[in-house]
Amino acid sequence: MRLLWLVPVGLSLVGTVPPGVAAQPAADPESRYDLLIQGGHVIDPKNGIDGVRDVAVWGGKVARVAAGIPEAQAAMVVHAAGLYVVPGLVDIHVHAYAGTGTRAIAGDGSIVPDAHSFRSGVTTMVDAGTSGWRTFGDFKDRVIDRSRTRVLAHLNIVGRGMTGRPFEQQPDDMDPVQTAAMALQFPELVVGIKTAHYDGPEWVAVERARAAAELARLPVMVDFGTFRPERPFQQLVLEKLRPDDIVTHMYVGLTGRAAVPLFDASGNLLPYLPEARKRGIKFDLGHGFESFPWDQVVPAVRQGWLPDTISTDLYARSSNAALKDMPTVMSKFLALGVPLADVVRMSTHAPARAIRRNDLGHLDVGGIADVADFALRTGEFGFLDVRNRRLDGTRKLECELTLREGRVVWDLNARAADRWREPASSGR
């Protein structure tokens, strides 16, 4: 496997390649940029950019975003005409605590970040509660510190994390003080507190997660688990959660155990939902293996009930089912008529704000050069929901190139590579 490590400023590359196929060497040995992505359609929601621009990178940072940056100013030029250039995607709901040797989500159920992230344009993944305060140190050593992907974490209120549903039902392992202490020990990594999968009739999991979040000054993310009349979902979003707390699996519609009440008997969106959003509650997609049925999604989207943040709930089982990856989920919203700029915002700037990481999800000059280039394919495509039903679409996003802090970490069609040339014949 060959990865391009960006050329130091002042060093030009030898050889030429056709425009639009691969990178061009700089003509000027005094080049001022490491890399220039030239001629792509830049969508940067934070900065209000939606048009053809060039993006110049130097020292792992965005150096300039403008039209007509001369090729001679860059050591490497990637021709991106016909592509969409966006900030690196921020997926705030994945499960990445792999390698523990168990069959739980914290183990065989998790994915290895680098095997899924860059090929999808994702540069930041947030593990959604797979580890708790007892296991976060191991998660950090085993996964976070070994990944090229930027891996952050929502810390589970259950000390053992997602080690199996019996353990997630034990209030005696829901310790707000220990959870907050671990979060405060690693403020650069822990971005929230998670509660998930609780089946009991009490509010104990939500209340202890909120207590930990208040101590650590972080948001809560809630996967409501089993929906019960003793603790109505409406009460969760109207009373129990605080502004900037996050509800994930916003469209879940499983019969019995889990179903977010979205519509009245006439099929109209229930008014408590926009009321909760007005309170400041954030609604996250969390597609996953069970949480994206067309019966819920299509009428909700038609009535304007869209996610604040698009996320995958990526784990081993969901990655091979209807979910697949972030570009597929984003394409599903395109198929429902959501504008591309809105889909990009929900996948970049909005999730970065939701986890209070204002250094991510944009192309600010001087900011981190996490960048993804996408082709928007046209044709006949089919998109699955979690009940294995197909919805047809005519557009599909495909990641062509990903930069992580200015380095090429995914290059589908060798756009950032020198062309191989067959050696001249020796005459023998």
BAZA-266091 format. One record per residue (C-alpha): residue in one letter; chain; y, x negated, z. Coordinates in Angstrom, 1 decimal. Layout:
PT;A;A;Y;X;Z
...
This chain:
PT;M;A;0.0;0.0;0.0
PT;R;A;3.4;-1.4;-1.0
PT;L;A;6.6;-0.3;0.8
PT;L;A;10.0;-1.4;-0.3
PT;W;A;12.0;-3.2;2.5
PT;L;A;15.6;-3.1;1.5
PT;V;A;17.1;-6.2;0.0
PT;P;A;19.8;-8.0;2.2
PT;V;A;23.3;-7.7;1.0
PT;G;A;24.2;-10.4;-1.5
PT;L;A;20.7;-10.7;-3.0
PT;S;A;20.1;-9.2;-6.4
PT;L;A;16.8;-8.2;-7.8
PT;V;A;15.2;-9.5;-11.0
PT;G;A;14.0;-7.3;-13.8
PT;T;A;15.1;-4.0;-15.3
PT;V;A;13.5;-0.6;-15.5
PT;P;A;14.4;2.6;-17.4
PT;P;A;17.0;4.9;-15.9
PT;G;A;15.6;7.9;-14.1
PT;V;A;12.2;6.3;-13.6
PT;A;A;12.7;3.5;-11.1
PT;A;A;15.3;1.4;-9.4
PT;Q;A;17.9;-0.8;-11.2
PT;P;A;18.8;-4.3;-10.2
PT;A;A;22.4;-5.0;-9.3
PT;A;A;24.5;-6.9;-11.8
PT;D;A;26.9;-8.2;-9.2
PT;P;A;25.4;-10.8;-6.7
PT;E;A;28.1;-9.8;-4.3
PT;S;A;26.8;-6.2;-3.9
PT;R;A;28.2;-4.4;-1.0
PT;Y;A;25.4;-1.9;-0.5
PT;D;A;21.7;-2.3;0.1
PT;L;A;20.7;0.9;-1.8
PT;L;A;22.5;3.5;-3.9
PT;I;A;21.0;7.0;-4.6
PT;Q;A;22.9;7.9;-7.7
PT;G;A;23.6;11.2;-9.4
PT;G;A;21.6;13.6;-7.2
PT;H;A;22.9;17.0;-6.0
PT;V;A;23.8;16.3;-2.4
PT;I;A;23.5;19.2;0.1
PT;D;A;24.9;18.1;3.5
PT;P;A;25.7;21.3;5.5
PT;K;A;27.5;19.6;8.3
PT;N;A;30.0;18.1;6.0
PT;G;A;30.2;21.0;3.6
PT;I;A;28.9;19.0;0.6
PT;D;A;27.0;20.9;-2.1
PT;G;A;27.4;19.1;-5.4
PT;V;A;26.6;16.0;-7.4
PT;R;A;27.4;12.8;-5.4
PT;D;A;26.1;9.3;-4.9
PT;V;A;24.9;8.1;-1.5
PT;A;A;25.3;4.4;-0.6
PT;V;A;23.4;2.8;2.2
PT;W;A;24.0;-0.4;4.1
PT;G;A;22.4;-1.8;7.2
PT;G;A;20.4;1.4;7.8
PT;K;A;23.5;3.5;7.8
PT;V;A;25.2;5.8;5.4
PT;A;A;28.0;3.7;3.9
PT;R;A;29.6;6.1;1.4
PT;V;A;29.1;9.6;-0.1
PT;A;A;31.1;10.0;-3.3
PT;A;A;30.9;10.6;-7.0
PT;G;A;30.9;7.6;-9.4
PT;I;A;30.0;4.7;-7.1
PT;P;A;29.4;1.8;-9.5
PT;E;A;25.8;0.5;-9.8
PT;A;A;27.1;-3.1;-9.6
PT;Q;A;28.0;-2.5;-6.0
PT;A;A;24.4;-2.0;-4.9
PT;A;A;21.4;-4.3;-4.6
PT;M;A;19.1;-1.4;-5.6
PT;V;A;19.9;1.8;-7.4
PT;V;A;17.7;4.9;-7.4
PT;H;A;18.4;7.3;-10.1
PT;A;A;18.3;10.8;-8.7
PT;A;A;19.7;13.0;-11.4
PT;G;A;18.0;16.4;-11.3
PT;L;A;17.0;15.9;-7.6
PT;Y;A;18.4;17.4;-4.4
PT;V;A;19.5;14.8;-1.9
PT;V;A;19.6;16.0;1.7
PT;P;A;19.5;14.6;5.3
PT;G;A;16.1;13.7;6.6
PT;L;A;14.4;16.9;7.7
PT;V;A;14.2;17.6;11.5
PT;D;A;11.0;19.5;12.5
PT;I;A;11.4;20.6;16.1
PT;H;A;7.9;22.1;16.5
PT;V;A;4.9;19.9;15.9
PT;H;A;1.9;18.8;17.9
PT;A;A;1.4;15.0;17.7
PT;Y;A;-0.4;13.9;20.9
PT;A;A;-3.4;12.7;19.0
PT;G;A;-6.1;10.3;20.0
PT;T;A;-6.8;11.3;23.6
PT;G;A;-10.5;11.9;22.9
PT;T;A;-10.4;15.6;23.8
PT;R;A;-10.9;18.6;21.6
PT;A;A;-7.7;20.3;22.9
PT;I;A;-4.3;20.4;21.1
PT;A;A;-3.6;17.3;23.1
PT;G;A;-6.3;15.4;21.3
PT;D;A;-8.2;16.3;18.2
PT;G;A;-5.9;19.3;17.5
PT;S;A;-2.8;17.1;17.0
PT;I;A;-1.7;15.3;13.9
PT;V;A;-0.7;11.6;13.5
PT;P;A;3.0;11.7;12.7
PT;D;A;3.3;9.1;10.0
PT;A;A;0.4;10.7;8.0
PT;H;A;2.4;13.9;7.6
PT;S;A;6.1;13.2;8.0
PT;F;A;7.6;11.0;5.3
PT;R;A;5.7;12.6;2.4
PT;S;A;7.3;15.9;3.4
PT;G;A;10.9;14.5;3.7
PT;V;A;10.6;14.7;7.5
PT;T;A;12.1;11.8;9.4
PT;T;A;12.2;13.4;12.9
PT;M;A;9.4;15.3;14.6
PT;V;A;9.7;16.9;18.0
PT;D;A;6.4;17.4;19.8
PT;A;A;6.5;20.9;21.3
PT;G;A;5.0;20.5;24.7
PT;T;A;1.7;18.9;23.9
PT;S;A;2.3;16.5;26.9
PT;G;A;3.5;17.3;30.4
PT;W;A;4.9;15.0;33.1
PT;R;A;1.4;13.8;34.0
PT;T;A;0.6;12.8;30.4
PT;F;A;3.9;11.9;28.8
PT;G;A;3.6;8.2;29.6
PT;D;A;0.3;8.1;27.7
PT;F;A;1.8;10.1;24.8
PT;K;A;4.7;7.6;24.6
PT;D;A;2.4;4.6;24.6
PT;R;A;-0.2;6.1;22.3
PT;V;A;2.0;7.9;19.7
PT;I;A;5.8;7.6;20.1
PT;D;A;6.0;3.8;20.4
PT;R;A;3.5;3.3;17.5
PT;S;A;5.1;5.7;15.0
PT;R;A;7.6;4.9;12.3
PT;T;A;8.5;8.5;12.4
PT;R;A;11.1;9.3;15.0
PT;V;A;9.1;11.3;17.5
PT;L;A;10.9;13.2;20.3
PT;A;A;9.4;15.6;22.8
PT;H;A;9.8;19.0;24.5
PT;L;A;8.0;18.3;27.9
PT;N;A;5.5;21.0;28.9
PT;I;A;6.1;22.6;32.3
PT;V;A;2.4;22.2;32.8
PT;G;A;1.8;18.7;34.1
PT;R;A;-1.4;18.2;32.0
PT;G;A;0.3;19.6;28.9
PT;M;A;-1.8;21.4;26.3
PT;T;A;-5.3;20.2;27.4
PT;G;A;-6.8;23.7;27.1
PT;R;A;-5.9;27.2;27.9
PT;P;A;-7.5;27.2;31.4
PT;F;A;-5.1;24.4;32.5
PT;E;A;-2.1;26.2;31.0
PT;Q;A;-2.7;29.2;33.3
PT;Q;A;-2.4;27.2;36.6
PT;P;A;1.0;27.7;38.3
PT;D;A;0.2;25.0;40.8
PT;D;A;0.6;22.5;37.9
PT;M;A;4.0;23.8;36.9
PT;D;A;6.3;21.5;38.8
PT;P;A;10.0;21.7;37.9
PT;V;A;11.0;18.7;39.9
PT;Q;A;8.4;16.3;38.5
PT;T;A;9.0;17.7;35.0
PT;A;A;12.7;17.2;35.3
PT;A;A;12.3;13.7;36.8
PT;M;A;10.2;12.6;33.8
PT;A;A;12.7;14.1;31.4
PT;L;A;15.6;12.3;33.1
PT;Q;A;13.6;9.0;33.0
PT;F;A;13.5;9.2;29.1
PT;P;A;16.6;11.0;28.0
PT;E;A;16.5;9.3;24.6
PT;L;A;13.0;10.9;23.9
PT;V;A;12.8;14.2;25.9
PT;V;A;15.0;16.9;24.3
PT;G;A;13.8;20.0;26.0
PT;I;A;11.3;21.7;28.3
PT;K;A;8.4;23.8;26.9
PT;T;A;6.4;26.7;28.2
PT;A;A;3.5;28.0;26.1
PT;H;A;0.4;30.2;26.0
PT;Y;A;0.8;31.7;29.5
PT;D;A;-1.4;34.9;29.8
PT;G;A;-0.5;36.2;33.3
PT;P;A;1.8;39.2;34.1
PT;E;A;4.3;37.1;36.1
PT;W;A;7.4;35.3;34.8
PT;V;A;6.3;32.1;36.7
PT;A;A;5.9;29.9;33.6
PT;V;A;9.3;30.9;32.1
PT;E;A;11.1;30.6;35.5
PT;R;A;9.7;27.2;36.3
PT;A;A;10.4;25.9;32.9
PT;R;A;14.0;27.1;33.2
PT;A;A;14.3;25.5;36.7
PT;A;A;13.1;22.2;35.3
PT;A;A;15.5;22.5;32.3
PT;E;A;18.4;23.2;34.7
PT;L;A;17.7;20.1;36.7
PT;A;A;17.4;18.0;33.6
PT;R;A;20.3;19.7;31.8
PT;L;A;18.1;20.5;28.8
PT;P;A;17.2;23.6;26.7
PT;V;A;13.9;25.5;27.2
PT;M;A;11.6;26.3;24.3
PT;V;A;9.3;29.3;24.8
PT;D;A;6.1;30.2;23.1
PT;F;A;5.6;33.5;24.9
PT;G;A;1.8;33.4;25.0
PT;T;A;0.2;36.9;25.7
PT;F;A;2.8;39.7;25.4
PT;R;A;2.5;42.0;28.4
PT;P;A;4.4;45.1;29.5
PT;E;A;5.1;43.5;32.9
PT;R;A;7.2;40.9;31.2
PT;P;A;8.8;42.4;28.0
PT;F;A;10.0;40.1;25.3
PT;Q;A;13.3;41.9;25.2
PT;Q;A;13.9;40.9;28.9
PT;L;A;13.0;37.3;28.0
PT;V;A;15.8;37.0;25.4
PT;L;A;18.3;39.3;27.1
PT;E;A;18.0;38.1;30.7
PT;K;A;15.6;35.3;31.4
PT;L;A;16.8;32.7;28.9
PT;R;A;20.2;31.0;28.8
PT;P;A;22.5;30.2;25.8
PT;D;A;21.0;27.5;23.6
PT;D;A;17.4;28.1;24.9
PT;I;A;14.9;28.5;22.1
PT;V;A;12.3;31.1;21.3
PT;T;A;9.7;29.9;18.8
PT;H;A;7.2;31.9;16.7
PT;M;A;10.0;34.5;16.1
PT;Y;A;7.9;36.4;13.5
PT;V;A;4.5;36.4;15.3
PT;G;A;2.6;39.6;14.6
PT;L;A;-0.9;39.3;16.0
PT;T;A;-2.4;42.6;17.1
PT;G;A;-2.7;42.8;20.8
PT;R;A;-2.1;39.4;22.3
PT;A;A;1.1;38.4;20.5
PT;A;A;3.6;40.5;18.5
PT;V;A;7.4;40.1;18.7
PT;P;A;8.9;43.7;18.5
PT;L;A;11.1;43.5;15.5
PT;F;A;11.4;47.0;14.1
PT;D;A;11.8;50.6;15.2
PT;A;A;9.6;53.5;13.9
PT;S;A;11.8;53.7;10.8
PT;G;A;11.4;50.0;10.0
PT;N;A;14.9;49.0;11.1
PT;L;A;15.5;45.8;12.9
PT;L;A;15.8;46.5;16.6
PT;P;A;19.4;45.9;18.0
PT;Y;A;18.4;43.8;20.9
PT;L;A;17.6;40.9;18.5
PT;P;A;21.2;40.3;17.2
PT;E;A;22.4;41.0;20.7
PT;A;A;20.2;38.1;22.0
PT;R;A;21.5;35.8;19.2
PT;K;A;25.0;36.8;20.2
PT;R;A;24.2;35.6;23.8
PT;G;A;23.3;32.2;22.3
PT;I;A;19.6;32.4;22.2
PT;K;A;18.1;30.3;19.3
PT;F;A;15.2;31.7;17.2
PT;D;A;12.9;29.1;15.8
PT;L;A;10.3;29.8;13.1
PT;G;A;7.2;27.9;14.3
PT;H;A;5.1;28.9;11.3
PT;G;A;1.8;27.5;12.6
PT;F;A;-1.7;29.0;12.1
PT;E;A;-0.8;32.5;13.4
PT;S;A;2.9;33.1;13.3
PT;F;A;3.9;33.9;9.8
PT;P;A;2.7;37.3;8.5
PT;W;A;4.5;38.7;5.5
PT;D;A;4.5;42.2;7.2
PT;Q;A;6.9;40.8;9.7
PT;V;A;8.7;38.2;7.7
PT;V;A;9.6;40.0;4.5
PT;P;A;11.4;43.1;6.0
PT;A;A;13.1;40.9;8.7
PT;V;A;14.5;38.6;6.1
PT;R;A;15.6;41.5;3.9
PT;Q;A;17.6;42.8;6.9
PT;G;A;19.1;39.4;7.5
PT;W;A;17.0;38.3;10.4
PT;L;A;16.6;34.6;9.5
PT;P;A;15.6;31.7;11.7
PT;D;A;18.2;29.5;13.3
PT;T;A;15.7;26.7;12.7
PT;I;A;12.8;26.2;10.3
PT;S;A;9.9;24.4;11.9
PT;T;A;6.2;24.1;11.1
PT;D;A;4.2;24.2;14.4
PT;L;A;2.2;21.5;12.6
PT;Y;A;-1.2;20.6;14.0
PT;A;A;-4.6;19.8;12.5
PT;R;A;-5.7;23.4;11.9
PT;S;A;-2.4;24.8;10.6
PT;S;A;-1.8;21.8;8.2
PT;N;A;-4.8;22.9;6.2
PT;A;A;-4.1;26.6;6.2
PT;A;A;-1.1;28.7;5.1
PT;L;A;1.4;26.3;6.6
PT;K;A;0.7;23.0;4.8
PT;D;A;4.1;21.3;5.4
PT;M;A;7.9;21.6;5.7
PT;P;A;8.6;21.8;2.0
PT;T;A;6.1;24.6;1.6
PT;V;A;7.7;26.6;4.4
PT;M;A;11.1;26.0;3.0
PT;S;A;9.9;27.2;-0.4
PT;K;A;8.7;30.4;1.1
PT;F;A;12.2;31.3;2.1
PT;L;A;13.4;30.4;-1.4
PT;A;A;10.8;32.9;-2.7
PT;L;A;12.4;35.5;-0.4
PT;G;A;15.8;34.9;-1.9
PT;V;A;17.4;32.7;0.8
PT;P;A;19.9;30.2;-0.8
PT;L;A;18.8;26.6;-0.9
PT;A;A;21.8;25.4;1.0
PT;D;A;20.9;27.8;3.9
PT;V;A;17.3;26.6;3.9
PT;V;A;18.5;23.0;4.0
PT;R;A;20.8;23.8;6.9
PT;M;A;18.0;25.4;8.9
PT;S;A;15.9;22.3;8.3
PT;T;A;18.4;19.6;9.1
PT;H;A;21.7;20.2;10.8
PT;A;A;20.7;23.3;12.8
PT;P;A;17.6;21.8;14.4
PT;A;A;19.4;18.6;15.2
PT;R;A;22.1;20.7;17.0
PT;A;A;19.4;22.7;18.8
PT;I;A;17.9;19.6;20.3
PT;R;A;21.4;18.2;21.0
PT;R;A;20.9;15.2;18.8
PT;N;A;24.2;15.1;16.9
PT;D;A;23.3;11.7;15.4
PT;L;A;20.7;13.4;13.2
PT;G;A;20.6;16.0;10.4
PT;H;A;23.6;14.9;8.4
PT;L;A;25.0;12.3;6.0
PT;D;A;28.1;11.2;8.0
PT;V;A;29.5;7.9;6.9
PT;G;A;28.4;5.5;9.6
PT;G;A;25.5;7.7;10.6
PT;I;A;21.8;7.0;10.4
PT;A;A;20.5;6.8;6.8
PT;D;A;17.7;9.3;7.1
PT;V;A;17.6;10.8;3.6
PT;A;A;15.2;12.9;1.6
PT;D;A;15.2;13.5;-2.2
PT;F;A;13.6;16.7;-3.4
PT;A;A;12.6;18.0;-6.8
PT;L;A;12.9;21.8;-7.1
PT;R;A;10.0;22.6;-9.4
PT;T;A;10.0;25.8;-11.4
PT;G;A;6.9;27.7;-12.5
PT;E;A;4.4;30.1;-11.0
PT;F;A;3.5;29.4;-7.4
PT;G;A;1.7;31.3;-4.7
PT;F;A;2.6;31.2;-1.0
PT;L;A;0.1;32.2;1.7
PT;D;A;0.8;34.0;5.0
PT;V;A;-1.4;33.6;8.1
PT;R;A;-3.5;36.6;7.1
PT;N;A;-4.4;34.8;3.8
PT;R;A;-2.2;37.1;1.6
PT;R;A;-0.2;35.7;-1.3
PT;L;A;3.4;36.1;-2.2
PT;D;A;4.5;34.8;-5.7
PT;G;A;7.4;32.6;-6.2
PT;T;A;9.0;30.6;-9.1
PT;R;A;10.5;27.6;-7.2
PT;K;A;8.9;25.0;-5.0
PT;L;A;10.3;22.0;-3.3
PT;E;A;8.5;18.6;-3.7
PT;C;A;9.6;15.5;-1.8
PT;E;A;10.2;12.5;-4.2
PT;L;A;11.7;9.9;-1.9
PT;T;A;12.3;9.5;1.8
PT;L;A;14.5;6.9;3.7
PT;R;A;14.1;6.3;7.4
PT;E;A;17.1;4.4;8.6
PT;G;A;17.8;3.1;5.1
PT;R;A;14.2;2.0;4.3
PT;V;A;12.0;3.6;1.7
PT;V;A;9.0;5.1;3.5
PT;W;A;7.9;7.5;0.8
PT;D;A;8.3;7.2;-3.0
PT;L;A;6.2;9.7;-4.9
PT;N;A;7.1;8.5;-8.4
PT;A;A;8.0;4.9;-7.8
PT;R;A;11.7;5.5;-8.2
PT;A;A;12.6;2.6;-5.9
PT;A;A;10.2;0.1;-7.4
PT;D;A;10.3;-2.7;-10.0
PT;R;A;8.3;-2.0;-13.2
PT;W;A;5.2;-4.1;-13.6
PT;R;A;5.1;-6.0;-16.8
PT;E;A;2.0;-7.5;-18.4
PT;P;A;2.2;-11.3;-18.5
PT;A;A;2.9;-12.8;-22.0
PT;S;A;-0.3;-13.8;-23.8
PT;S;A;-1.1;-17.5;-23.5
PT;G;A;-2.5;-17.6;-27.0
PT;R;A;-6.1;-18.3;-25.9
